[in-house]
């Protein structure tokens, strides 16, 4: 591979992680930090007196003594700092910057005064001042306090009624969960930092919480997200508030065209502005996913690549060598492939999206040229010859290659689908047996099931008293509940996909409302149907629920039902449009730490891979066989068409706009095609009389020839098939299969004149029925005459064959 084909490492696109959080903060700002309020303006003596009265007074004498002593030391220290209120003095102190080591500052000051208070008294005094609302440390400072007394003290002194009402609305198992306790602590921190009570908390107060920053997978933000869900469910936030704070720190939301182009750090400012204007112009007519694709292709793979290899390029009028070099680089890509030993190696392989990139870039050039005619002052300077010809955008060979690849993939996976189904059922059965055995065993014991031994913990933190993690024979920790959950949804995924052929995004959007009933008007029979929400083609469709599919759907519904029999309604984040769908009782959901969440595509794909790994299936090269969710769609369509389902019906079931798309999914088996044709011939011979397959007699041959003689009519030739009788009752002038010629025109004119006379007579006599019937015959006669006239005009009109005249030839030779 030459250096021309291997592009250097591109610049890393600028990230927009957290853009959605920034947009939400602009829409839902937090409360402003105050520096003065009645409690912080009190004198030292008033603050100390309030600390001696309920609810600020501690229950124990020793604890109360520590609080007062520490509070007096802190207040005296704050008086030595500049400011008019306790809060202003606290903000100017170095202790307000960070919780870590903050006690050292008041302790150092106390040492200069000849006092040595214990560190515990300083901590207790600070808690007392916060409870008295004399000072309000920032959230970053409060998050550093890991004391278990903080939440209880704030709830008892700052808003006891609000915390009590919230606790009454939260299920007991959620309050007692570790993340439930963390959520209450986060709410206490917000109350301590912003003032007010639980009912005064806004959306923005939670959005700026430090625990919400960073990844969501490490459990850091579980508490604040749980707190947000509690307040949202009680109706405390406006309707347009975010559905959840899950993954808020990494979600981008919808990015503007300028933001999409700026990801590639283009150096030429005029070209960058042009691309932004182009995307802005196209934005109203396309969805967000297509807009991102335009930015990636035109901004990233086209212009950013040109700038890396041609520094200083500032025009769309590309030299031939520059465009040729770009096309060569576009044709391949450099990827890293993992090796079995854990290392990686670099591989240069063809880029599958090269044709799509060329088509998009060509459309970009042609759009500019067309817009330049309408708005030359805006687009005229950018009109340039397109470096990509129409022939280079031809995808016929690539489409055939993709079709061949798709068919081969389907042929490999269709025969082994029963093995995959049995493996999924076996994994689910074994996972349930392990979980049931562990739940039935006492804590601290060892249980053996299917040859595997598991040791239960001696104590658990779950409210139901059942273990979450156990140790296997090797000492490794295993979560049998998670294994059973993954095995179940792997089985459900395979069953639903293979019986419906729906897309993975449609699978994730299936809801309890998708299962509908239809009553046949003739028999009154109830037919279960599955309503597929519009996804790719924005068209809803209904599928018949087979008994096997009904078993899978009922198992899923039974699993996700709550104690009251309802299915929780949750929202799904559309990763293509970067928006949240309305809350629905979706089927593919599960509880994570007490919170109902939709099952992600990554989890579905990982569960399929685990099932395939357990099946031991391999491809023709001996490598482990891989299934993608879309493979089940190809298998479903192929199996349906091969079993006799008409392609146009398969098109409706699959939700395709074109039948060509449906046939592109259906894999064609040459052997099956031959066998199907042979079977058709055999069935046809069985239904035909046996005497038809003998030698033709002279009488039968004469009868066959006489058929063509009987087709001769006065008005022309009859075009009916051999062996059929006239189905138009010999009304030849009306018959659409009558073949007329120019010689029959006089007779047709006579028939038309006669029909007009008969119509006039019928109108005089009042025979309205005859008038209507004769009018049909007149119209048919006029149509036949028009056909003859059209034939005559075609014969008489000259046809220009681009042959030069003789005088032109003579002029050139002279």
C-alpha positions in Angstrom: 0.0 0.0 0.0 1.5 3.3 -1.0 1.9 6.4 1.2 -0.7 8.2 -1.0 -3.5 5.9 0.1 -2.7 5.9 3.8 -3.8 9.2 5.3 -2.0 10.6 8.4 -3.8 10.6 11.7 -6.6 13.2 11.4 -7.2 15.9 14.0 -9.4 14.7 16.8 -12.9 16.3 16.4 -13.8 18.8 19.1 -16.1 17.2 21.6 -19.5 18.5 22.5 -20.0 16.3 25.5 -22.3 18.0 28.0 -23.7 20.5 25.5 -27.2 19.4 26.5 -26.4 20.2 30.1 -25.3 23.7 29.1 -28.4 24.2 27.1 -30.6 23.1 30.1 -28.7 25.4 32.4 -29.6 28.3 30.1 -33.2 27.3 30.1 -33.3 26.4 33.9 -30.8 28.6 35.7 -30.0 27.8 39.4 -30.9 30.2 42.2 -28.3 33.0 42.6 -26.0 32.8 45.6 -27.1 35.3 48.3 -24.7 37.2 50.5 -27.2 38.6 53.0 -30.4 37.4 54.6 -31.8 37.8 58.2 -30.1 34.8 59.8 -26.6 35.8 58.5 -27.1 39.4 59.6 -27.6 38.4 63.3 -25.1 39.3 66.0 -22.9 36.7 67.6 -25.0 36.7 70.7 -28.2 36.1 68.8 -26.8 33.2 66.9 -25.5 31.6 70.1 -28.9 32.0 71.7 -30.7 30.4 68.8 -28.3 27.4 69.0 -29.5 26.8 72.5 -33.2 26.5 71.5 -34.9 23.6 69.6 -34.6 22.5 66.9 -31.0 23.7 66.8 -30.2 22.4 70.3 -28.5 19.0 70.3 -30.1 16.1 72.2 -27.0 15.2 74.3 -25.3 17.5 76.7 -21.8 16.6 75.4 -22.9 17.2 71.8 -24.5 20.5 72.7 -21.4 21.6 74.5 -19.2 20.7 71.5 -21.6 22.6 69.1 -21.6 25.8 71.2 -17.9 25.8 71.9 -17.1 25.2 68.2 -19.6 27.8 67.0 -18.2 30.5 69.3 -14.7 29.9 68.1 -15.8 30.0 64.5 -17.9 33.1 64.9 -15.0 34.8 66.7 -12.7 33.8 63.8 -15.2 35.1 61.2 -15.4 38.4 63.1 -11.7 38.9 62.4 -12.4 38.7 58.6 -13.7 41.5 56.4 -17.4 41.6 55.6 -20.8 42.9 57.0 -22.5 39.4 57.4 -21.3 36.0 58.4 -21.7 34.8 54.9 -19.6 37.6 53.4 -16.9 36.9 56.0 -17.0 33.2 55.2 -16.7 33.9 51.4 -13.5 35.9 52.0 -11.9 33.2 54.2 -9.5 30.7 52.6 -11.5 27.9 54.3 -14.4 28.4 51.9 -12.4 27.2 48.9 -12.3 23.5 49.7 -13.5 21.2 52.4 -10.3 19.3 52.7 -8.2 20.9 55.5 -10.6 23.8 56.0 -10.4 23.3 59.8 -6.7 24.3 59.8 -7.6 28.0 59.2 -9.8 28.6 62.3 -7.5 26.3 64.3 -4.4 28.4 63.4 -6.3 31.6 64.3 -7.4 30.1 67.6 -3.8 29.2 68.4 -2.8 32.9 68.0 -5.5 33.6 70.6 -4.1 31.1 73.0 -6.9 28.6 72.5 -6.7 25.0 71.3 -10.2 23.7 70.5 -10.4 20.1 69.3 -11.0 19.5 65.6 -14.3 17.6 66.5 -15.6 20.8 68.1 -14.8 22.8 65.0 -16.7 20.3 62.9 -19.6 20.3 65.2 -19.7 24.1 65.4 -19.7 24.4 61.6 -22.6 22.0 61.4 -24.4 24.1 63.9 -23.8 27.4 62.0 -25.0 25.7 58.8 -28.2 24.4 60.5 -28.8 27.9 61.9 -28.4 29.3 58.3 -25.7 31.7 59.5 -23.4 30.6 56.7 -24.1 28.8 53.4 -21.0 27.0 52.0 -21.0 26.2 48.3 -22.0 22.8 47.0 -18.4 21.9 46.2 -17.5 22.5 49.8 -20.5 20.6 51.2 -19.9 17.6 48.9 -16.5 17.0 50.6 -18.3 16.5 54.0 -18.8 12.7 54.3 -20.3 12.9 57.8 -23.4 10.8 58.3 -24.9 13.4 60.7 -25.1 16.2 58.1 -28.3 15.0 56.3 -30.1 14.2 59.5 -29.2 17.6 61.1 -30.3 19.6 58.0 -33.5 17.7 57.7 -34.4 18.3 61.4 -33.5 22.0 61.5 -33.9 23.6 58.1 -37.1 22.0 56.6 -38.5 19.2 58.8 -41.9 19.3 57.2 -40.5 19.3 53.6 -38.2 16.3 54.3 -41.0 14.5 56.1 -43.5 15.0 53.2 -40.9 13.8 50.7 -40.0 10.7 52.7 -43.7 9.8 52.9 -44.0 9.9 49.1 -40.9 7.7 48.5 -41.2 3.9 48.7 -39.5 2.5 51.7 -37.1 0.3 49.6 -35.9 3.4 47.8 -35.3 5.4 51.0 -33.3 2.5 52.5 -31.2 1.9 49.4 -27.7 3.3 49.6 -28.5 5.6 46.6 -31.7 6.7 48.3 -29.7 7.8 51.3 -27.2 9.6 49.0 -30.2 11.3 47.2 -31.5 12.7 50.5 -28.0 13.9 51.4 -27.8 15.7 48.0 -31.1 17.4 48.7 -29.8 18.5 52.2 -26.7 19.9 50.5 -28.8 22.0 48.1 -30.9 23.3 51.0 -27.8 24.2 53.0 -26.1 25.9 50.1 -29.1 27.8 48.6 -31.5 28.3 51.5 -35.2 27.6 51.6 -36.7 24.1 51.8 -37.4 21.1 49.6 -40.3 22.9 47.8 -38.0 25.7 46.8 -35.5 23.5 44.9 -35.3 24.3 41.2 -34.1 22.3 38.2 -31.0 24.4 37.9 -30.1 23.7 41.5 -29.6 20.0 40.7 -28.0 20.7 37.3 -25.0 22.5 38.9 -24.5 19.8 41.6 -20.9 18.6 41.5 -22.0 15.0 41.7 -23.7 15.3 38.3 -20.4 16.1 36.5 -18.4 13.3 35.0 -19.4 9.8 33.8 -22.6 8.2 35.0 -21.3 4.6 35.0 -19.3 4.8 38.2 -22.2 5.5 40.5 -21.0 9.1 41.3 -24.2 10.8 40.2 -26.7 8.1 41.3 -27.8 10.1 44.3 -28.4 13.4 42.6 -30.2 11.6 39.7 -32.4 9.8 42.2 -33.2 13.0 44.0 -34.2 14.7 40.7 -36.5 11.8 39.8 -38.2 12.1 43.2 -38.9 15.9 42.8 -39.9 15.4 39.2 -42.4 12.7 40.0 -44.1 14.8 42.7 -44.7 17.5 40.0 -42.3 20.1 41.4 -40.7 20.9 38.1 -42.2 22.5 34.9 -43.4 20.2 32.1 -40.5 21.0 29.8 -37.9 20.0 32.4 -35.6 17.1 31.4 -37.0 13.6 31.8 -33.9 12.3 33.6 -30.4 13.4 34.5 -28.9 10.1 33.4 -25.9 10.5 31.2 -26.4 14.3 31.2 -22.7 15.0 31.5 -22.0 13.2 28.2 -25.1 13.9 26.1 -24.7 16.5 23.4 -28.2 17.3 22.4 -28.9 18.9 19.0 -25.8 20.9 18.0 -26.1 23.9 15.7 -24.6 23.7 12.1 -21.7 25.9 13.3 -21.0 23.5 16.2 -21.1 20.5 13.8 -18.5 22.1 11.4 -16.3 23.5 14.2 -15.7 19.9 15.4 -13.2 19.6 12.6 -11.2 22.7 13.4 -11.1 24.0 9.8 -8.3 26.6 9.2 -9.8 28.4 6.2 -12.4 30.7 7.7 -14.3 31.6 4.5 -14.8 27.9 3.7 -15.8 27.2 7.3 -18.5 29.9 7.0 -19.6 28.6 3.7 -20.1 25.1 5.1 -22.0 26.5 8.1 -24.3 28.5 5.7 -24.8 25.4 3.5 -25.9 23.2 6.5 -28.1 26.0 7.7 -29.8 26.2 4.3 -30.3 22.4 4.2 -31.4 22.1 7.9 -35.1 22.7 7.5 -35.5 19.9 4.8 -33.6 17.1 6.5 -33.6 15.4 9.9 -30.8 15.9 12.4 -29.1 12.6 11.6 -28.8 13.5 8.0 -27.5 16.9 9.0 -24.8 15.3 11.0 -23.9 13.1 8.1 -23.6 16.1 5.8 -21.2 17.8 8.3 -19.2 14.6 8.7 -18.8 14.0 5.0 -18.4 17.5 3.7 -16.6 19.0 6.7 -14.6 16.1 8.0 -13.9 13.6 5.2 -13.7 16.2 2.4 -12.5 19.6 3.4 -10.7 18.8 6.7 -8.8 16.0 4.8 -7.9 18.5 2.0 -6.5 21.0 4.5 -4.3 18.4 6.2 -2.7 17.4 2.9 -2.9 20.8 1.1 -2.1 23.6 3.6 -3.3 27.0 2.6 -6.1 25.7 0.3 -8.9 28.3 0.2 -11.0 27.6 -2.9 -13.4 25.0 -4.0 -11.9 25.0 -7.5 -9.7 22.0 -7.0 -6.8 21.1 -9.3 -7.0 17.7 -10.9 -4.1 16.2 -8.9 -5.5 17.4 -5.6 -9.0 15.9 -6.3 -7.4 12.7 -7.5 -5.3 12.3 -4.4 -8.3 13.0 -2.2 -10.3 10.3 -3.9 -7.5 7.8 -3.5 -7.3 8.5 0.2 -11.1 8.4 0.6 -11.2 4.9 -1.0 -9.4 3.3 2.0 -9.2 3.7 5.7 -6.8 2.7 8.4 -8.2 0.8 11.4 -6.7 -1.0 14.4 -7.7 -4.6 14.8 -7.2 -6.5 18.0 -5.2 -9.7 18.0 -6.0 -12.8 20.2 -2.9 -12.1 22.3 -4.2 -8.7 23.3 -2.1 -6.6 20.9 -3.4 -4.6 18.0 -2.3 -4.3 14.4 -3.0 -1.6 11.8 -5.0 -2.7 8.7 -5.8 -0.7 5.6 -9.2 -1.7 4.2 -11.7 -0.3 1.7 -14.0 2.5 3.0 -17.6 1.3 2.7 -19.0 4.9 2.8 -16.7 6.2 0.0 -19.6 6.3 -2.5 -21.9 8.0 -0.1 -19.2 10.6 0.6 -18.7 11.3 -3.1 -22.4 11.6 -3.7 -22.8 14.1 -0.8 -19.8 16.2 -2.0 -21.2 16.2 -5.5 -24.6 17.3 -4.2 -22.8 20.1 -2.3 -21.2 21.4 -5.5 -24.3 21.1 -7.6 -26.4 22.8 -4.9 -24.0 25.8 -4.8 -24.1 26.0 -8.6 -28.0 26.0 -8.6 -28.3 28.5 -5.7 -25.8 30.8 -7.4 -28.3 31.3 -10.2 -31.0 32.4 -7.8 -28.9 34.3 -5.3 -25.6 35.2 -7.1 -24.7 37.8 -4.4 -24.6 35.1 -1.7 -23.5 31.9 -3.5 -22.1 33.1 -6.8 -18.5 33.4 -5.6 -18.5 29.7 -4.5 -19.8 28.1 -7.7 -17.0 25.9 -9.1 -16.7 22.8 -11.3 -17.5 19.7 -9.4 -14.4 17.4 -8.9 -16.7 14.3 -8.9 -18.3 13.2 -12.2 -21.7 11.5 -12.3 -20.0 8.3 -13.4 -18.0 8.2 -10.2 -21.2 8.2 -8.2 -22.5 5.1 -9.9 -23.2 2.5 -7.2 -24.4 -0.4 -9.3 -21.4 -2.6 -8.6 -21.3 -1.6 -5.0 -25.0 -2.4 -4.6 -24.4 -5.8 -6.1 -21.5 -6.4 -3.8 -23.5 -5.4 -0.8 -26.4 -7.6 -2.0 -24.0 -10.5 -2.3 -22.5 -9.9 1.1 -25.9 -9.6 2.7 -27.2 -12.8 1.0 -24.1 -14.7 2.1 -24.5 -13.4 5.6 -28.2 -14.5 5.6 -27.3 -18.0 4.2 -24.8 -18.6 7.0 -27.2 -17.6 9.8 -30.6 -18.8 8.7 -29.7 -22.6 9.1 -28.2 -22.1 12.5 -31.0 -19.9 13.9 -32.7 -22.9 15.7 -29.3 -23.6 17.5 -29.2 -20.0 18.7 -32.8 -20.2 19.9 -32.2 -23.4 21.9 -29.0 -21.8 23.4 -31.0 -18.7 24.5 -33.6 -20.9 26.1 -31.0 -23.1 27.8 -29.0 -20.1 29.2 -32.3 -18.6 30.6 -33.3 -21.9 32.2 -29.9 -22.4 33.8 -29.7 -18.8 35.0 -33.1 -19.1 36.7 -32.1 -22.4 38.3 -29.0 -20.8 39.8 -30.8 -17.8 41.1 -33.7 -19.8 42.6 -31.2 -22.1 44.4 -29.3 -19.2 45.8 -32.4 -17.3 46.9 -33.7 -20.5 48.7 -30.4 -21.1 50.5 -29.6 -19.4 53.9 -27.0 -16.6 54.1 -23.5 -17.7 54.6 -24.1 -21.2 53.2 -22.7 -22.9 50.0 -25.1 -24.2 47.4 -24.3 -26.4 44.4 -26.4 -26.3 41.2 -25.6 -27.9 37.8 -22.1 -28.7 39.0 -21.3 -25.1 40.1 -20.8 -24.1 43.8 -21.7 -20.7 45.1 -21.0 -19.2 48.5 -23.5 -16.7 49.9 -22.5 -13.7 51.9 -23.2 -13.7 55.6 -25.1 -10.4 55.5 -26.8 -8.4 52.8 -28.0 -4.8 52.4 -31.0 -5.5 50.2 -34.3 -4.8 51.7 -35.7 -8.2 50.6 -32.9 -10.1 52.4 -31.7 -11.8 49.2 -28.0 -11.8 48.2 -26.9 -9.6 45.3 -23.4 -11.0 44.8 -22.0 -14.5 45.5 -18.6 -16.2 45.2 -18.1 -19.1 42.8 -15.7 -22.0 43.3 -12.7 -19.9 42.0 -13.4 -17.1 44.4 -14.7 -14.7 41.8 -17.7 -12.5 42.6 -20.7 -13.0 40.4 -24.1 -11.3 40.3 -26.6 -14.0 39.5 -29.4 -11.6 39.3 -27.7 -9.6 36.6 -26.9 -12.8 34.8 -30.5 -14.0 34.9 -31.7 -10.5 33.8 -29.3 -10.5 30.8 -30.2 -14.1 29.8 -33.9 -13.2 29.9 -33.7 -10.2 27.7 -31.3 -12.0 25.3 -34.0 -14.7 24.9 -36.8 -12.1 24.6 -34.7 -10.1 22.0 -34.1 -13.2 19.8 -37.8 -14.3 20.0 -39.3 -10.9 19.2 -36.8 -10.1 16.4 -37.1 -13.5 14.7 -40.9 -13.5 14.8 -41.4 -9.9 13.6 -38.3 -8.7 11.7 -38.5 -5.3 13.2 -35.6 -2.9 13.6 -33.7 -2.6 16.9 -34.9 1.0 17.4 -38.5 -0.3 16.9 -37.8 -3.1 19.4 -36.7 -0.6 22.1 -39.8 1.5 21.5 -42.3 -1.4 21.8 -44.7 -0.5 24.6 -47.5 -2.1 26.5 -49.8 0.0 24.3 -48.3 -1.7 21.2 -50.2 -4.9 21.9 -53.7 -4.3 20.5 -56.8 -6.5 19.8 -58.8 -6.6 16.6 -62.2 -8.2 16.4 -63.0 -9.8 13.0 -66.4 -8.4 11.8 -67.4 -11.7 10.3 -66.7 -14.2 13.0 -66.2 -12.0 16.0 -62.8 -13.7 16.6 -60.3 -11.6 18.6 -56.9 -11.3 16.8 -53.9 -10.0 18.7 -51.8 -7.5 16.7 -48.5 -5.8 17.4 -48.4 -2.1 16.5 -45.0 -0.9 15.4 -44.2 2.7 16.0 -42.9 4.6 13.0 -39.1 4.8 12.9 -37.2 4.9 9.7 -40.0 5.5 7.3 -42.4 7.3 9.7 -45.1 4.8 8.9 -47.0 2.8 11.5 -47.8 -0.9 10.8 -49.6 -3.8 12.4 -48.2 -7.3 12.7 -50.1 -10.4 13.5 -48.9 -11.9 16.8 -48.1 -15.6 16.5 -48.5 -18.0 19.5 -44.7 -18.0 20.0 -44.5 -14.3 19.9 -47.4 -14.0 22.3 -45.5 -16.2 24.8 -42.5 -13.9 24.6 -44.5 -10.7 24.9 -46.5 -12.0 27.8 -43.3 -13.1 29.6 -41.8 -9.6 29.2 -44.9 -7.8 30.4 -45.2 -10.1 33.4 -41.6 -9.4 34.3 -41.8 -5.6 34.2 -45.2 -5.2 35.9 -45.3 -3.4 39.2 -47.1 -4.7 42.2 -50.3 -2.8 41.2 -50.2 -4.5 37.8 -49.2 -1.5 35.8 -46.1 -1.1 33.6 -43.9 1.9 34.5 -43.9 4.7 32.0 -40.4 5.9 31.1 -38.8 8.0 28.3 -36.3 6.8 25.7 -33.5 9.1 24.4 -33.4 9.1 20.6 -29.7 9.0 19.8 -30.3 10.0 16.2 -32.4 13.1 16.8 -30.9 13.8 20.2 -34.3 14.2 21.8 -36.4 12.5 24.5 -39.5 10.7 23.5 -42.7 11.0 25.5 -43.0 8.7 28.5 -44.5 5.3 27.5 -44.8 1.9 29.2 -42.1 0.4 27.1 -41.4 -3.3 27.3 -37.6 -3.3 27.2 -36.9 -1.7 30.5 -35.4 -2.9 33.8 -34.8 -1.6 37.3 -31.3 -0.4 38.0 -30.8 0.5 41.7 -34.5 1.0 42.1 -34.8 3.3 39.0 -36.6 2.1 35.8 -34.4 2.6 32.8 -34.7 1.6 29.1 -32.4 -1.1 27.9 -29.8 0.4 25.7 -28.7 -0.9 22.3 -25.3 -1.8 23.6 -26.9 -4.1 26.2 -29.0 -5.8 23.6 -26.0 -6.4 21.3 -23.9 -7.6 24.2 -26.5 -10.1 25.3 -26.7 -11.4 21.7 -22.9 -11.8 21.7 -23.0 -13.7 25.0 -25.6 -16.1 23.7 -23.6 -16.7 20.5 -20.5 -17.3 22.5 -22.4 -19.9 24.6 -23.7 -21.6 21.4 -20.3 -22.3 20.0 -21.4 -21.4 16.4 -18.6 -20.5 13.9 -18.6 -19.2 10.4 -17.0 -20.9 7.3 -13.6 -19.6 8.3 -13.8 -21.1 11.7 -14.2 -17.7 13.5 -17.0 -17.2 16.0 -20.2 -16.3 14.3 -21.6 -12.8 15.0 -25.2 -11.9 14.9 -26.4 -8.3 14.6 -30.0 -7.4 15.4 -30.5 -6.5 11.7 -29.6 -10.0 10.7 -32.9 -11.2 12.2 -34.7 -8.8 9.9 -33.0 -10.2 6.8 -33.7 -13.8 8.0 -37.3 -13.0 8.7 -37.9 -11.5 5.2 -35.9 -14.3 3.4 -37.8 -17.0 5.3 -41.1 -15.4 4.6 -40.5 -15.0 0.9 -39.1 -18.5 0.5 -42.2 -20.0 2.2 -44.5 -18.4 -0.3 -45.3 -14.9 1.2 -45.9 -12.5 -1.8 -43.1 -9.9 -1.9 -45.5 -7.0 -1.8 -47.0 -8.3 1.4 -43.5 -8.8 2.9 -42.9 -5.2 1.9 -45.8 -4.0 4.0 -44.8 -6.2 7.0 -41.2 -5.0 6.9 -42.3 -1.3 6.5 -40.3 -0.6 3.4 -41.1 2.2 1.0 -40.0 0.3 -2.0 -40.4 -3.4 -2.9 -36.8 -3.3 -4.2 -35.6 -2.8 -0.6 -37.6 -5.8 0.5 -36.1 -8.0 -2.3 -32.7 -6.7 -1.4 -33.2 -8.2 2.1 -34.4 -11.5 0.7 -31.5 -13.9 0.1 -31.8 -15.9 -3.1 -30.7 -19.5 -3.0 -29.9 -20.9 -6.6 -30.7 -24.5 -5.5 -34.0 -23.4 -4.0 -34.9 -21.6 -7.2 -34.3 -24.7 -9.3 -36.1 -26.9 -6.9 -39.0 -24.5 -6.7 -39.3 -24.5 -10.4 -39.2 -28.3 -10.6 -41.8 -28.5 -7.9 -44.0 -26.1 -9.8 -43.8 -28.2 -12.9 -44.6 -31.4 -10.9 -47.6 -29.8 -9.3 -48.8 -28.4 -12.6 -48.6 -31.9 -14.2 -50.5 -33.4 -11.3 -53.4 -30.9 -11.7 -53.5 -31.3 -15.5 -55.2 -34.2 -17.2 -52.8 -36.9 -18.1 -54.0 -37.0 -21.7 -52.5 -33.5 -22.2 -49.0 -35.0 -22.1 -49.3 -37.2 -25.2 -48.6 -36.7 -28.9 -50.8 -34.1 -30.7 -53.5 -35.6 -33.0 -54.2 -34.1 -36.5 -57.7 -33.1 -35.3 -56.2 -31.2 -32.4 -53.7 -29.4 -34.6 -56.5 -28.4 -37.1 -58.5 -27.1 -34.2 -55.5 -25.0 -33.0 -55.1 -23.5 -36.5 -58.8 -22.8 -36.8 -58.6 -20.7 -33.7 -56.6 -18.1 -35.6 -59.0 -18.2 -38.5 -61.9 -17.5 -36.1 -60.0 -14.4 -34.9 -60.6 -12.7 -38.3 -63.5 -10.2 -38.0 -65.0 -7.5 -40.2 -63.6 -4.8 -37.8 -60.1 -6.3 -37.5 -58.6 -9.1 -35.5 -59.6 -10.5 -32.1 -56.7 -10.7 -29.6 -58.2 -13.2 -27.2 -56.0 -16.1 -26.0 -56.1 -19.6 -27.5 -58.8 -21.9 -26.0 -60.9 -19.0 -24.6 -64.3 -17.9 -25.6 -65.4 -14.4 -26.2 -66.2 -12.8 -22.8 -67.7 -9.6 -24.3 -70.7 -11.3 -25.9 -69.4 -10.5 -29.4 -69.7 -6.7 -28.8 -66.5 -6.3 -30.7 -66.7 -2.5 -31.1 -66.5 -2.2 -27.4 -63.9 -4.9 -26.8 -60.5 -3.6 -25.7 -58.7 -6.6 -27.3 -60.0 -5.8 -30.8 -57.0 -5.0 -33.1 -58.1 -2.5 -35.8 -56.2 -1.3 -38.9 -56.5 1.6 -41.4 -58.6 -0.6 -43.7 -61.3 -0.8 -41.1 -61.8 3.0 -40.8 -64.7 3.3 -43.4 -66.7 0.5 -41.7 -66.1 2.2 -38.3 -67.3 5.5 -39.7 -70.5 3.8 -40.9 -71.0 2.2 -37.5 -70.6 5.6 -35.8 -73.1 7.2 -38.2 -75.6 4.4 -37.6 -75.2 4.7 -33.8 -75.8 8.4 -33.9 -79.0 7.9 -35.9 -80.1 5.3 -33.4 -79.4 7.6 -30.5 -81.4 10.4 -32.1 -84.3 8.0 -32.5 -84.0 6.8 -28.9 -84.0 10.3 -27.6 -87.2 11.1 -29.6 -89.0 8.0 -28.3 -87.7 8.5 -24.7 -85.7 5.3 -24.6 -83.2 6.6 -22.1 -81.7 3.1 -21.4 -80.9 2.7 -25.1 -79.4 6.2 -25.2 -77.0 5.3 -22.4 -76.0 1.9 -24.0 -75.6 3.4 -27.5 -73.4 6.2 -26.0 -71.0 3.6 -24.7 -70.7 2.1 -28.2 -70.2 5.5 -29.8 -67.3 6.3 -27.3 -65.7 2.9 -28.1 -66.0 3.6 -31.8 -64.5 7.0 -31.5 -61.5 5.4 -29.6 -61.0 2.9 -32.3 -61.0 5.6 -35.0 -58.5 7.6 -32.9 -56.2 4.6 -32.7 -56.3 4.3 -36.5 -55.5 8.0 -37.0 -52.6 7.8 -34.6 -51.2 4.8 -36.6 -51.5 6.8 -39.8 -49.8 9.9 -38.4 -46.8 7.8 -37.1 -46.4 6.3 -40.6 -46.6 9.6 -42.4 -44.4 11.7 -40.1 -40.7 11.8 -40.9 -38.1 10.6 -38.5 -34.8 12.7 -38.3 -31.8 10.3 -38.1 -29.1 13.0 -37.9 -27.9 12.1 -41.4 -26.4 15.2 -43.1 -27.8 16.5 -46.3 -25.9 16.2 -49.6 -25.2 19.9 -49.9 -23.6 19.9 -46.4 -21.4 16.9 -47.4 -20.4 18.7 -50.6 -19.5 21.9 -48.7 -17.3 20.1 -46.3 -15.4 18.2 -49.0 -14.8 21.3 -51.1 
